[in-house]
Amino acid sequence: MFDRLKAYLAPPEIKASRTARLLAFESGGIARWTPRDYTGLAREGYLRNAIVHRCVRLIAEHVGACVYSVFDGAQEKEAHPLALLLARPNPRQDGATLRETLVAHLLLAGNAYLEAVALGDQVHELYALRPDRMKVVPGADGWAEAYDYSVGGRSVRFDQHGAIPPILHLTLFHPLDDHYGLAPLEAAAAAVDTHNAAARWNKALLDNSARPSGALLYAGPEGAVLSETQFDRLKQELERTYEGAANAGRPLLLEGGLDWKPMALSPKDMDFLEAKHAAAREIALAFGVPPMLLGIPGDNTFSNYQEANRSFVRQTVLPLATRTGNALAQWLAPQFGDGVRLVVDTDQIDALSSDRAALWDRITAAPFLTLNEKRESVGYAPLADGDRLG
């Protein structure tokens, strides 16, 4: 009788992210446990560099916009529970927003983490967790047996021994690390520093363009020097008339035996703009974004914007979206079945419309293929009477 009363009075099970309570107590102290300074890379890259910012946004938004079809073996499933979960992974985000966040973390840190919130044995919600707050806890065999998520001195441990491990850890290949991935941003760090330094130099030049990068030599009588009054007058004249962006390029009028001796390289000597564009192209190369899509002049190997966009989708977006879908399907297979697959629906991608039209033309013109073989070639299910030449 007592046991039944205790069970009746027990609070019902609720599903919620185990890290949500930690987030409410964030005090500003961030644990940097990954083998790189994620905060520094994100600040100097994503927050302060337009090229990095646009590369990350471009890739993340394209992957987020990809539509996944759910297959069980070779059969496509309409309105599958996995598709519904990915479309609305949690009450605060839709599927596209969650994937954008996940991919942005992957590009900036080389690591991305998803938390599965389960009620009983069923996963009902997915949350993306910040990579700089996560620490891998390796087991005796070297593989991760748990993950510690820490915020403001508080920590939650996720044990990975369940049927569906609560954490999915996505990484980009790192040749020297067994647990953490290598971010494109880290590979491009030197180019990012160069590009940022060029931008700061340009800003300082605008703010102080007429302050001489050299020396004024007084060529008066031997042994003569400027008086204190003359020196102060010259200094005030330079500050009032030649400093600042409004006076940029104004010619310097010298008198009384003064001569100008440059002591620094000019922007032309430094090839300033080309150095900045070269750094920008190197950043774009690390992220796999054609420079043409970023408006970077020079080194455009594509004949037009459409060709560059198609190459970007083929070589950067689709491999990353496919890799993410495969990882999600394998992670959630204990709930949705071992044969479940997530396949990017390329028919929904506008950039590949010309490729799709060319494929349909080739398939349609093939007289040796049956109707079902043609349908299979373009991703459609067979028909009952389709085993005839089409």
MARNUKOL-41626 format. One record per residue (C-alpha): x negated, y negated, z; residue number from 0. Coordinates in steps of 0.1 Angstrom, whole numbers, plus 2048, in hexadecimal, padded with zeros to 3 digits. Each point is the difference from the previous one (the first is absolute). Layout:
N
REC / px / py / pz / nr
REC / X / Y / Z / NUM
...
***
This chain:
390
REC / px / py / pz / nr
REC / 800 / 800 / 800 / 0
REC / 7E4 / 7E8 / 809 / 1
REC / 7ED / 808 / 7E0 / 2
REC / 81F / 7F8 / 7EA / 3
REC / 806 / 7DF / 813 / 4
REC / 7DB / 7F6 / 7FB / 5
REC / 802 / 808 / 7DB / 6
REC / 820 / 7EC / 7FD / 7
REC / 7F1 / 7E1 / 811 / 8
REC / 7DF / 801 / 7ED / 9
REC / 7FC / 7E4 / 7E7 / 10
REC / 804 / 80A / 7DB / 11
REC / 7E2 / 804 / 7EA / 12
REC / 7F7 / 7E1 / 7EB / 13
REC / 7E9 / 7FC / 7E3 / 14
REC / 7E7 / 7E3 / 802 / 15
REC / 7DD / 7F9 / 7F7 / 16
REC / 7E9 / 808 / 81D / 17
REC / 7EA / 7E2 / 7F8 / 18
REC / 81D / 7E7 / 802 / 19
REC / 7FD / 7FB / 825 / 20
REC / 7DA / 7FA / 7FC / 21
REC / 807 / 7E5 / 7E6 / 22
REC / 815 / 7ED / 819 / 23
REC / 7E2 / 7FD / 817 / 24
REC / 7E6 / 7F4 / 7E6 / 25
REC / 7E9 / 7E6 / 810 / 26
REC / 7E9 / 7F8 / 7E4 / 27
REC / 7E4 / 818 / 808 / 28
REC / 7FC / 817 / 7E3 / 29
REC / 7ED / 821 / 802 / 30
REC / 7E9 / 803 / 7E2 / 31
REC / 7F9 / 825 / 801 / 32
REC / 7FB / 807 / 7DB / 33
REC / 7DC / 801 / 7F4 / 34
REC / 803 / 7DD / 7F1 / 35
REC / 80C / 7DE / 80B / 36
REC / 823 / 802 / 7F1 / 37
REC / 809 / 7DE / 80E / 38
REC / 7E2 / 7EE / 7F1 / 39
REC / 806 / 811 / 7DE / 40
REC / 825 / 7F8 / 800 / 41
REC / 7F9 / 7DC / 80A / 42
REC / 7E5 / 7F8 / 7E7 / 43
REC / 810 / 815 / 7E5 / 44
REC / 826 / 801 / 800 / 45
REC / 805 / 7E0 / 814 / 46
REC / 7E6 / 7E9 / 7F1 / 47
REC / 7F9 / 80E / 7DD / 48
REC / 819 / 7FB / 7E5 / 49
REC / 7F2 / 81C / 7EA / 50
REC / 802 / 81A / 81C / 51
REC / 822 / 7F4 / 80A / 52
REC / 80E / 803 / 7DD / 53
REC / 7EF / 822 / 7FA / 54
REC / 80F / 80F / 81F / 55
REC / 823 / 7F0 / 7FA / 56
REC / 800 / 80C / 7DC / 57
REC / 7F7 / 824 / 808 / 58
REC / 816 / 802 / 81F / 59
REC / 81F / 7F1 / 7EF / 60
REC / 7FD / 816 / 7E1 / 61
REC / 7FD / 820 / 816 / 62
REC / 81D / 7F4 / 815 / 63
REC / 815 / 7FB / 7E1 / 64
REC / 7FA / 824 / 7F4 / 65
REC / 81E / 816 / 801 / 66
REC / 7FB / 824 / 80C / 67
REC / 814 / 81E / 7F3 / 68
REC / 803 / 81D / 818 / 69
REC / 7FA / 823 / 7F1 / 70
REC / 805 / 821 / 810 / 71
REC / 7E9 / 816 / 7EC / 72
REC / 808 / 7F7 / 7DB / 73
REC / 823 / 7F4 / 808 / 74
REC / 807 / 7DB / 806 / 75
REC / 817 / 7FA / 81E / 76
REC / 818 / 7E3 / 800 / 77
REC / 808 / 7EF / 821 / 78
REC / 7E7 / 815 / 812 / 79
REC / 7FC / 7F9 / 826 / 80
REC / 7DB / 7F8 / 7FA / 81
REC / 809 / 7E6 / 7E6 / 82
REC / 818 / 7F0 / 819 / 83
REC / 7E6 / 7FF / 81B / 84
REC / 7E7 / 7EF / 7E8 / 85
REC / 81A / 7E7 / 7F5 / 86
REC / 808 / 7F5 / 823 / 87
REC / 7E3 / 80C / 817 / 88
REC / 809 / 7EB / 81E / 89
REC / 81A / 7E5 / 80A / 90
REC / 7E8 / 7E3 / 7FA / 91
REC / 7F1 / 809 / 7DE / 92
REC / 80B / 80F / 7DF / 93
REC / 7EA / 819 / 7ED / 94
REC / 7EF / 7E7 / 7EA / 95
REC / 7F5 / 7EA / 81D / 96
REC / 7F3 / 81E / 813 / 97
REC / 7EC / 80C / 7E3 / 98
REC / 7F2 / 7DD / 7F9 / 99
REC / 7F4 / 7FE / 825 / 100
REC / 7F1 / 823 / 7FE / 101
REC / 7ED / 7F9 / 7E0 / 102
REC / 7F4 / 7DE / 80C / 103
REC / 7F2 / 810 / 81F / 104
REC / 7EF / 81A / 7EA / 105
REC / 7F0 / 7E6 / 7EA / 106
REC / 7F4 / 7EA / 81D / 107
REC / 7F5 / 81B / 818 / 108
REC / 7FC / 820 / 7EC / 109
REC / 819 / 80F / 818 / 110
REC / 825 / 800 / 804 / 111
REC / 816 / 810 / 81A / 112
REC / 825 / 80A / 800 / 113
REC / 812 / 80A / 820 / 114
REC / 81D / 819 / 7FD / 115
REC / 81B / 7FA / 81A / 116
REC / 814 / 821 / 805 / 117
REC / 81F / 809 / 812 / 118
REC / 7FD / 824 / 809 / 119
REC / 7EE / 810 / 7E2 / 120
REC / 80D / 7E7 / 7E6 / 121
REC / 7ED / 7E1 / 7F5 / 122
REC / 818 / 7E3 / 7FE / 123
REC / 7E9 / 7E1 / 7FE / 124
REC / 7DD / 7F7 / 7F3 / 125
REC / 7EB / 7E3 / 80C / 126
REC / 7DF / 7F2 / 7F2 / 127
REC / 7E6 / 7FA / 81C / 128
REC / 7E3 / 7E8 / 7FF / 129
REC / 7DF / 812 / 7F8 / 130
REC / 7EA / 7EB / 817 / 131
REC / 814 / 80C / 81E / 132
REC / 7FD / 825 / 7F9 / 133
REC / 7E4 / 817 / 80B / 134
REC / 7FA / 824 / 7F4 / 135
REC / 7FC / 819 / 81C / 136
REC / 7ED / 81E / 7F0 / 137
REC / 805 / 823 / 80C / 138
REC / 7E7 / 81C / 805 / 139
REC / 802 / 809 / 7DB / 140
REC / 7F8 / 7DC / 7F6 / 141
REC / 823 / 7F9 / 7F3 / 142
REC / 817 / 7E6 / 810 / 143
REC / 814 / 810 / 81C / 144
REC / 80F / 7DF / 80C / 145
REC / 801 / 7DB / 7F9 / 146
REC / 7FF / 7E4 / 81A / 147
REC / 813 / 7E0 / 7F8 / 148
REC / 7F5 / 7E3 / 817 / 149
REC / 80E / 7DD / 804 / 150
REC / 7F7 / 7E7 / 81B / 151
REC / 7F0 / 81A / 817 / 152
REC / 81D / 819 / 7FD / 153
REC / 7FD / 820 / 7EC / 154
REC / 816 / 81B / 7F2 / 155
REC / 7F2 / 822 / 7F6 / 156
REC / 810 / 813 / 7E3 / 157
REC / 7F9 / 825 / 802 / 158
REC / 7FE / 80F / 7DD / 159
REC / 809 / 824 / 809 / 160
REC / 825 / 7FE / 7F8 / 161
REC / 813 / 810 / 7E3 / 162
REC / 7FF / 7DD / 7F0 / 163
REC / 7E2 / 7ED / 80E / 164
REC / 80C / 7DE / 80C / 165
REC / 7E5 / 7ED / 7ED / 166
REC / 7F8 / 801 / 7DB / 167
REC / 7DC / 7F3 / 7FA / 168
REC / 7F9 / 7F4 / 7DC / 169
REC / 7DC / 7F9 / 7F8 / 170
REC / 7EB / 7F5 / 7E2 / 171
REC / 7E1 / 815 / 7FA / 172
REC / 7E2 / 7F6 / 816 / 173
REC / 7E0 / 814 / 7F9 / 174
REC / 7F1 / 7FA / 822 / 175
REC / 81E / 803 / 818 / 176
REC / 813 / 81F / 809 / 177
REC / 81F / 7EF / 80E / 178
REC / 804 / 7DC / 7F2 / 179
REC / 802 / 7F4 / 7DC / 180
REC / 7ED / 7E6 / 7ED / 181
REC / 814 / 7E1 / 7F6 / 182
REC / 7FB / 7EF / 7DE / 183
REC / 7FD / 7E0 / 813 / 184
REC / 7E2 / 80D / 812 / 185
REC / 7EF / 80A / 7E0 / 186
REC / 807 / 7DD / 7F2 / 187
REC / 7F5 / 7EE / 820 / 188
REC / 7E1 / 7F0 / 7F1 / 189
REC / 814 / 7F3 / 7E2 / 190
REC / 81B / 7F3 / 818 / 191
REC / 7E5 / 7ED / 814 / 192
REC / 7F2 / 7F1 / 7E0 / 193
REC / 822 / 7F5 / 7F4 / 194
REC / 809 / 7F1 / 821 / 195
REC / 7DF / 7EE / 803 / 196
REC / 805 / 7F2 / 7DD / 197
REC / 822 / 7F3 / 80A / 198
REC / 7F3 / 7F1 / 820 / 199
REC / 7E3 / 7F0 / 7ED / 200
REC / 819 / 7F1 / 7E7 / 201
REC / 816 / 7F2 / 81C / 202
REC / 7E2 / 7F1 / 811 / 203
REC / 7F5 / 7F1 / 7DE / 204
REC / 822 / 7F0 / 7FC / 205
REC / 800 / 7F3 / 824 / 206
REC / 7DD / 7F3 / 7FE / 207
REC / 7F7 / 7FF / 7DC / 208
REC / 7ED / 7DF / 800 / 209
REC / 7EB / 806 / 81F / 210
REC / 7DD / 804 / 7F0 / 211
REC / 7F2 / 823 / 7FE / 212
REC / 7DE / 7F1 / 800 / 213
REC / 7EC / 7E2 / 80D / 214
REC / 7FD / 7DB / 7F9 / 215
REC / 7DC / 7F6 / 7FC / 216
REC / 7F6 / 7DC / 808 / 217
REC / 7E5 / 7F5 / 7E7 / 218
REC / 7F8 / 7DE / 80E / 219
REC / 7DE / 7F1 / 808 / 220
REC / 7E7 / 818 / 80E / 221
REC / 806 / 806 / 825 / 222
REC / 822 / 7EE / 7FF / 223
REC / 81F / 810 / 80F / 224
REC / 824 / 7F7 / 801 / 225
REC / 80A / 7EA / 81D / 226
REC / 81A / 80C / 819 / 227
REC / 819 / 7E9 / 7F1 / 228
REC / 7F9 / 80B / 7DD / 229
REC / 802 / 824 / 80A / 230
REC / 822 / 7FC / 812 / 231
REC / 80E / 7EC / 7E2 / 232
REC / 7F5 / 81C / 7E7 / 233
REC / 80F / 81B / 816 / 234
REC / 821 / 7EE / 804 / 235
REC / 801 / 7F9 / 7DA / 236
REC / 7FB / 825 / 7F8 / 237
REC / 81B / 80B / 819 / 238
REC / 819 / 7E5 / 7F6 / 239
REC / 7FC / 801 / 7DA / 240
REC / 7F3 / 822 / 7F5 / 241
REC / 80D / 81A / 819 / 242
REC / 820 / 813 / 7FD / 243
REC / 815 / 810 / 7E4 / 244
REC / 80D / 7DF / 7F4 / 245
REC / 7DD / 7F4 / 7F8 / 246
REC / 7F5 / 821 / 7EF / 247
REC / 7E9 / 7F9 / 7E2 / 248
REC / 7FC / 7DC / 807 / 249
REC / 7DD / 7F4 / 7F5 / 250
REC / 7E7 / 7F6 / 81B / 251
REC / 7F3 / 7DD / 7FB / 252
REC / 7DC / 7FD / 80D / 253
REC / 7ED / 7E0 / 806 / 254
REC / 7E2 / 7F2 / 813 / 255
REC / 7E8 / 81B / 7F7 / 256
REC / 817 / 81E / 808 / 257
REC / 7FD / 820 / 7EC / 258
REC / 815 / 81F / 801 / 259
REC / 7EF / 822 / 804 / 260
REC / 818 / 81E / 7FD / 261
REC / 7F9 / 81C / 818 / 262
REC / 81B / 819 / 7F8 / 263
REC / 80D / 814 / 7E3 / 264
REC / 81D / 7F1 / 7EC / 265
REC / 81F / 815 / 7FA / 266
REC / 7F5 / 803 / 7DC / 267
REC / 7DE / 80D / 80B / 268
REC / 811 / 819 / 817 / 269
REC / 818 / 80B / 7E4 / 270
REC / 81A / 7FC / 81C / 271
REC / 820 / 809 / 7ED / 272
REC / 7F1 / 81E / 7EF / 273
REC / 7F3 / 80D / 822 / 274
REC / 823 / 7FC / 80F / 275
REC / 811 / 811 / 7E2 / 276
REC / 7E7 / 81D / 802 / 277
REC / 808 / 805 / 825 / 278
REC / 825 / 800 / 7F8 / 279
REC / 7FC / 81A / 7E4 / 280
REC / 7EC / 816 / 818 / 281
REC / 81C / 7FE / 81A / 282
REC / 81A / 808 / 7E5 / 283
REC / 7EA / 81E / 7F5 / 284
REC / 7FF / 80E / 824 / 285
REC / 826 / 7FF / 802 / 286
REC / 806 / 80D / 7DD / 287
REC / 813 / 7E1 / 7F3 / 288
REC / 7F8 / 7F3 / 7DD / 289
REC / 7F2 / 7DC / 803 / 290
REC / 818 / 7F5 / 7E5 / 291
REC / 81D / 806 / 818 / 292
REC / 7F0 / 7E9 / 81A / 293
REC / 7F8 / 7E4 / 7E7 / 294
REC / 7DA / 804 / 803 / 295
REC / 7EF / 7F4 / 7E0 / 296
REC / 7E6 / 815 / 7EE / 297
REC / 7FB / 826 / 7FE / 298
REC / 823 / 806 / 7F3 / 299
REC / 7FE / 822 / 7F0 / 300
REC / 825 / 801 / 7F7 / 301
REC / 80F / 7F1 / 7E1 / 302
REC / 81F / 7F3 / 812 / 303
REC / 811 / 7FD / 822 / 304
REC / 817 / 81D / 7F9 / 305
REC / 7E4 / 818 / 7F9 / 306
REC / 7EE / 7F5 / 820 / 307
REC / 820 / 805 / 815 / 308
REC / 805 / 823 / 7F1 / 309
REC / 7DD / 809 / 808 / 310
REC / 804 / 7F3 / 824 / 311
REC / 81F / 815 / 805 / 312
REC / 7F1 / 81F / 7F1 / 313
REC / 7DE / 7FF / 811 / 314
REC / 807 / 7F0 / 821 / 315
REC / 825 / 7FF / 80A / 316
REC / 80B / 823 / 7F5 / 317
REC / 7E3 / 814 / 80F / 318
REC / 805 / 7EE / 822 / 319
REC / 826 / 804 / 7FF / 320
REC / 7FD / 825 / 7F6 / 321
REC / 7E7 / 806 / 81C / 322
REC / 817 / 7F0 / 819 / 323
REC / 81E / 814 / 7F5 / 324
REC / 7ED / 821 / 801 / 325
REC / 7F4 / 7F8 / 824 / 326
REC / 823 / 7F7 / 80B / 327
REC / 80F / 820 / 7F1 / 328
REC / 7E5 / 816 / 80F / 329
REC / 804 / 7EF / 822 / 330
REC / 826 / 804 / 801 / 331
REC / 801 / 823 / 7F0 / 332
REC / 809 / 812 / 820 / 333
REC / 821 / 7ED / 801 / 334
REC / 809 / 7FD / 7DB / 335
REC / 7F0 / 821 / 7F3 / 336
REC / 7DE / 80A / 7F3 / 337
REC / 80A / 7FC / 7DC / 338
REC / 80A / 7DB / 803 / 339
REC / 7ED / 7E7 / 7EA / 340
REC / 801 / 7DB / 7FC / 341
REC / 7FA / 7F5 / 7DC / 342
REC / 7FE / 7DC / 7F4 / 343
REC / 81B / 7F9 / 7E7 / 344
REC / 7EB / 7F0 / 7E4 / 345
REC / 820 / 7F9 / 7EC / 346
REC / 807 / 7E4 / 819 / 347
REC / 7DF / 7EE / 7FA / 348
REC / 804 / 7E5 / 7E6 / 349
REC / 7DB / 7FE / 7F9 / 350
REC / 800 / 823 / 7F2 / 351
REC / 81E / 7FB / 7E9 / 352
REC / 7EB / 7FF / 7E1 / 353
REC / 7EF / 821 / 80A / 354
REC / 821 / 810 / 807 / 355
REC / 80F / 7F5 / 7DF / 356
REC / 7E1 / 80E / 7ED / 357
REC / 804 / 821 / 813 / 358
REC / 825 / 803 / 7F7 / 359
REC / 7F8 / 7F9 / 7DC / 360
REC / 7E6 / 81C / 7FF / 361
REC / 816 / 819 / 812 / 362
REC / 81E / 7F8 / 7EA / 363
REC / 7EC / 804 / 7E0 / 364
REC / 7F2 / 823 / 80B / 365
REC / 815 / 81A / 7EC / 366
REC / 7F0 / 81E / 811 / 367
REC / 80D / 7F7 / 823 / 368
REC / 822 / 80C / 80D / 369
REC / 818 / 7E7 / 80F / 370
REC / 7F8 / 80C / 824 / 371
REC / 7DB / 7FE / 7F9 / 372
REC / 804 / 7DC / 7F5 / 373
REC / 814 / 7F8 / 81F / 374
REC / 7E7 / 810 / 816 / 375
REC / 7E4 / 7EC / 7F0 / 376
REC / 810 / 7E0 / 80A / 377
REC / 80B / 80B / 822 / 378
REC / 825 / 80A / 7FB / 379
REC / 811 / 820 / 80C / 380
REC / 808 / 81B / 7E6 / 381
REC / 823 / 804 / 7EF / 382
REC / 813 / 820 / 7FE / 383
REC / 7FF / 801 / 7DA / 384
REC / 7DE / 7EF / 7FD / 385
REC / 7EB / 81D / 7F5 / 386
REC / 804 / 7F7 / 7DB / 387
REC / 7EA / 7EB / 7EA / 388
REC / 809 / 7DC / 805 / 389
***
